[in-house]
Amino acid sequence: MIVRAYAKINLSLEVVGVRADGYHELRTTFQSIALRDTLTFRAAAGPLRIACDDPLCPAGEDNLVWRAAAQVWRAAGRSGPPRGAAVRIVKRIPMQAGLGGGSSDAAAALRGFASLWRVRLARDRLRRLARALGADVPFFLEGGTAVGRGRGDRVTPLPDAPPAWVVVVVPSFGVRTKDAFAWWDAGRAERLRPRPPAKRVDPFASNDLQPFVAARYPGIGMLVDSLRAAGASHAAMSGSGSGVFGLFDRRATAARAAGALGGRGRVFLTRTTSRREFFL
């Protein structure tokens, strides 16, 4: 059985504040894109085995796919570590890029293991399992365009945004999510000082984490500027970075931008996906 695990971009990301549990309160607009990993599931004797074509991808209990398997295994009332399956991951979504690759793989794994092991999970139960795996995982049970609140894990589907071509640029460095939020926290006192109102250049594609990540990695801001100069209607860092995206109305314009940025990191020319396409 083959399951596609699509990437996402954050069309907007607002950090509303810090919650009592230590997590950050967010409001974000997710959008799925056609860049994807592929997970192949098969029945196999013995303990669960995970193989991946990316040597940096963990193959044991640190992998979200393994943890998703354990969730489904327990939901089926079975004890001990998961058994009876082997999974191969073909990795195309870069890690530590704000594109949700690990979370998307986890959501695909919840669906894949439930089907392989014939475990019937009600929609609400599946969402609870997804939330336990990570804040972004619930979105990948929905796809298309959606708003995320809370930690980003309370997801409300929206009407699909107009289709667009997407250029994603991932620099040679990654950014850990906890570091990005720690930098936001460190700048909190400065942000609370009174200041004249400032007009955002691009409110639809704003990202509250971007200035703090770009202060440590100026190349991120330069990439956003380059995408806008190349004709992107919206450009921003995705999630906690380090990936940056630009939206384009025409494929030819997007392709020219991708070619011009070819020496600035890994560049992907892709497109947004509707909710219907997400599940094909």
C-alpha positions in Angstrom: 0.0 0.0 0.0 1.4 3.4 -1.0 0.4 6.6 0.8 1.4 10.1 -0.3 2.5 12.6 2.4 2.3 16.1 1.1 4.2 19.1 2.4 2.6 22.3 3.6 3.4 26.0 3.7 2.1 28.6 6.2 0.4 31.3 4.3 0.4 33.3 7.5 1.6 32.6 11.1 0.6 34.8 14.1 2.0 34.1 17.5 -0.8 35.3 19.8 1.0 34.6 23.1 2.3 32.0 25.5 -0.1 29.5 27.0 -0.2 28.3 30.6 1.2 24.9 29.5 4.3 26.6 28.0 3.3 26.2 24.4 2.6 29.2 22.2 -0.9 30.2 21.1 -1.0 30.4 17.4 -3.2 31.4 14.5 -1.9 30.1 11.2 -3.2 29.4 7.7 -2.0 26.1 6.3 -1.8 25.3 2.6 -0.9 21.9 1.2 1.5 21.7 -1.7 2.3 19.0 -4.2 5.9 18.4 -2.9 5.6 15.0 -1.1 7.2 12.0 0.6 5.9 8.5 -0.3 5.4 5.8 2.3 5.0 2.2 1.2 3.5 -0.2 3.7 3.6 -4.0 3.6 2.9 -6.9 6.0 6.1 -8.4 7.3 6.8 -10.9 10.1 8.6 -9.7 13.3 9.0 -6.2 14.8 8.1 -3.1 12.9 10.8 -2.1 10.4 11.3 1.4 9.0 13.7 2.2 6.1 14.3 5.6 4.5 16.3 6.7 1.5 17.5 9.8 3.6 20.3 8.7 6.0 19.4 11.6 8.3 16.0 10.2 8.9 15.8 8.1 12.1 14.6 4.5 11.7 13.7 3.7 15.3 11.4 5.1 18.0 12.5 8.7 17.3 10.7 8.6 14.0 7.2 9.9 14.0 6.1 7.1 11.7 7.2 4.6 14.4 5.3 6.6 17.1 2.2 6.7 14.8 2.4 2.9 14.5 2.6 2.6 18.3 -0.5 4.8 18.6 -2.6 2.7 16.2 -1.2 -0.5 17.7 -2.4 0.6 21.2 -5.7 1.8 19.8 -6.3 -1.7 18.5 -5.9 -3.0 22.1 -2.6 -4.7 21.4 0.3 -4.8 23.8 4.0 -4.5 23.4 5.8 -2.7 20.5 4.2 -2.7 17.0 4.8 -5.8 14.9 3.9 -7.3 11.5 4.7 -4.4 9.2 7.5 -2.8 7.2 7.5 0.8 5.9 9.8 2.4 3.3 9.9 6.2 3.2 11.0 8.0 0.1 11.9 11.4 1.4 11.5 14.4 -0.7 10.4 17.0 1.9 13.5 18.5 3.5 13.8 18.3 7.3 13.9 21.3 9.6 12.5 23.5 6.8 9.1 24.5 8.1 7.4 22.3 5.5 5.9 19.7 7.8 7.6 16.6 6.4 7.7 14.6 9.6 4.2 15.6 10.6 2.9 14.7 7.2 4.6 11.3 7.3 3.0 10.8 10.8 -0.5 11.5 9.5 0.1 9.2 6.5 1.3 6.5 8.9 -1.9 6.8 11.0 -4.0 6.1 7.9 -1.6 3.5 6.5 -1.3 1.4 9.7 -5.0 1.6 10.4 -5.7 0.2 6.9 -2.9 -2.4 7.0 -3.9 -3.7 10.5 -7.7 -3.3 9.8 -8.1 -1.0 12.8 -11.3 1.1 12.6 -10.7 4.6 14.0 -13.5 7.1 14.3 -12.7 10.6 13.0 -12.4 12.2 16.4 -10.2 9.4 17.7 -7.9 9.8 14.7 -7.6 13.5 15.4 -6.8 12.9 19.1 -4.0 10.5 18.0 -2.7 13.1 15.6 -2.6 15.8 18.3 -0.6 13.5 20.5 2.0 13.1 17.8 2.6 16.9 17.1 1.0 20.2 16.6 1.1 20.1 12.8 -0.1 16.5 12.4 -3.9 17.2 12.5 -3.7 19.5 9.5 -2.4 16.6 7.4 -5.6 14.7 8.1 -7.4 17.6 6.2 -5.2 19.1 3.5 -6.1 21.9 1.2 -6.4 25.3 3.0 -7.1 25.4 6.7 -6.7 27.6 9.7 -4.9 26.3 12.8 -5.5 27.6 16.3 -4.2 26.7 19.7 -0.8 25.1 19.2 -1.8 24.9 15.5 -3.5 21.6 16.3 -7.1 22.8 16.3 -7.7 22.8 12.6 -10.7 24.2 10.7 -10.9 23.6 7.0 -11.4 26.6 4.8 -12.5 26.9 1.1 -9.6 26.1 -1.1 -7.4 29.1 -1.8 -7.0 30.0 -5.5 -4.5 27.6 -7.2 -0.9 28.9 -7.4 2.5 27.9 -8.5 4.9 27.7 -5.6 8.7 28.1 -5.5 10.2 26.8 -2.3 13.8 27.5 -1.4 15.5 25.6 1.4 18.9 27.0 2.5 21.8 24.8 3.5 20.9 25.2 7.2 17.9 24.0 9.1 16.1 25.7 12.0 14.8 23.8 15.0 11.2 24.8 16.0 12.1 25.2 19.6 14.9 27.6 18.7 12.6 29.8 16.6 10.1 30.2 19.4 12.9 30.8 21.9 14.1 33.7 19.8 10.5 35.0 19.7 10.3 34.8 23.5 13.6 36.6 23.9 12.3 39.5 21.9 9.0 39.7 23.7 9.9 42.5 26.1 11.1 44.7 23.2 7.9 44.0 21.3 5.8 45.1 24.2 7.2 48.6 24.3 4.9 51.2 22.8 5.7 52.1 19.2 4.0 53.8 16.3 1.8 51.5 14.2 3.6 50.0 11.2 1.9 48.8 8.0 2.9 45.3 7.0 4.0 45.0 3.4 2.3 41.6 2.9 -0.2 40.8 5.7 -1.5 37.6 3.9 1.9 36.0 3.9 3.2 37.4 7.2 5.0 35.2 9.7 5.7 36.5 13.2 8.7 34.2 13.6 10.4 35.4 10.4 12.1 38.5 11.8 13.6 36.7 14.7 14.9 33.8 12.6 16.1 36.2 9.9 18.0 38.2 12.5 20.2 35.0 13.1 20.1 33.9 9.4 19.9 37.1 7.2 19.8 34.9 4.1 16.2 34.1 4.8 15.1 37.7 4.5 17.2 38.0 1.3 15.4 35.0 -0.2 12.0 36.5 0.6 13.1 39.8 -1.1 14.4 37.9 -4.1 11.2 36.0 -4.5 9.1 39.2 -4.4 11.5 40.8 -6.9 11.0 37.8 -9.2 7.3 38.4 -9.3 5.9 36.4 -6.4 2.5 37.7 -5.3 3.3 36.6 -1.7 6.6 35.4 -0.2 7.5 34.5 3.4 9.3 32.0 5.5 7.2 28.8 6.1 6.6 27.9 9.8 9.7 28.1 11.9 11.9 27.9 8.8 14.3 27.6 7.2 12.3 27.1 4.0 11.0 30.2 2.2 8.2 30.2 -0.4 6.8 32.4 -3.1 3.4 32.2 -4.8 3.1 32.8 -8.5 0.1 33.1 -10.9 2.0 31.6 -13.9 4.2 28.6 -14.2 6.6 30.3 -16.5 7.2 33.1 -14.1 7.7 30.6 -11.2 10.1 28.6 -13.3 12.2 31.6 -14.1 12.3 32.5 -10.4 13.3 28.9 -9.5 16.1 29.0 -12.1 17.4 32.4 -10.8 17.6 31.1 -7.2 19.2 27.8 -8.1 22.4 28.6 -6.3 20.8 29.7 -3.1 19.8 26.3 -1.7 17.5 23.4 -2.7 14.8 24.8 -4.9 11.5 23.1 -5.6 9.0 24.2 -8.3 5.6 22.9 -7.2 2.0 24.0 -6.8 -0.7 24.2 -4.2 -3.1 21.3 -3.9 -6.8 21.3 -3.2 -8.4 19.2 -0.5 -9.7 16.8 -3.1 -6.3 16.4 -4.7 -4.8 15.8 -1.2 -6.6 12.5 -0.9 -6.3 11.2 -4.5 
